[in-house]
Amino acid sequence: MQDLFRSFWWMVFPLSWFVFDGYHRWLADRARRDAVELLKTYAKSGREPPAELLARLDAR
């Protein structure tokens, strides 16, 4: 097992990149879903959503 780690120690870096990228994408998706839910509440109440909210959805 130690030989395997010594041969492939550098794999820790790409694997951690995949984990962090997946986490970042999950957070971005969660933020986008929250913005869409907020937009739905504005639509139900008949109010105009703020320009910042619409810009946030268009930016991605």
C-alpha positions as CSV (number, residue, x, y, z in Angstrom):
1,M,0.0,0.0,0.0
2,Q,2.9,2.4,0.7
3,D,4.4,1.7,-2.7
4,L,1.1,2.6,-4.3
5,F,0.9,5.9,-2.4
6,R,4.5,6.7,-3.2
7,S,3.9,6.1,-6.9
8,F,0.7,8.0,-7.1
9,W,1.0,10.7,-4.4
10,W,0.5,13.4,-7.0
11,M,-3.0,12.1,-7.8
12,V,-4.2,13.8,-4.6
13,F,-4.1,17.1,-6.4
14,P,-6.3,16.3,-9.4
15,L,-8.7,14.3,-7.2
16,S,-9.1,17.2,-4.8
17,W,-9.7,19.5,-7.7
18,F,-12.6,17.3,-8.9
19,V,-14.1,17.3,-5.4
20,F,-13.8,21.0,-4.9
21,D,-15.2,21.7,-8.4
22,G,-18.1,19.4,-7.8
23,Y,-18.8,21.2,-4.5
24,H,-18.5,24.6,-6.2
25,R,-21.0,23.5,-9.0
26,W,-23.4,22.2,-6.4
27,L,-23.3,25.6,-4.5
28,A,-23.8,27.5,-7.8
29,D,-26.8,25.3,-8.7
30,R,-28.2,25.8,-5.2
31,A,-27.9,29.6,-5.5
32,R,-29.5,29.5,-8.9
33,R,-32.4,27.4,-7.7
34,D,-32.9,29.8,-4.8
35,A,-33.0,32.8,-7.2
36,V,-35.6,31.0,-9.3
37,E,-37.7,30.3,-6.3
38,L,-37.5,34.0,-5.3
39,L,-38.5,34.9,-8.8
40,K,-41.5,32.6,-8.6
41,T,-42.6,34.4,-5.4
42,Y,-42.3,37.7,-7.1
43,A,-44.4,36.4,-10.0
44,K,-47.1,35.0,-7.6
45,S,-47.4,38.3,-5.8
46,G,-47.5,40.2,-9.1
47,R,-44.6,42.4,-8.2
48,E,-41.7,43.3,-10.4
49,P,-38.4,41.6,-9.4
50,P,-35.4,43.7,-8.8
51,A,-33.0,44.2,-11.6
52,E,-30.1,42.6,-9.6
53,L,-32.0,39.4,-9.3
54,L,-32.6,39.2,-13.1
55,A,-29.0,40.2,-13.8
56,R,-27.9,37.4,-11.4
57,L,-29.9,34.8,-13.4
58,D,-28.6,36.2,-16.8
59,A,-25.0,36.2,-15.7
60,R,-24.7,32.4,-15.7
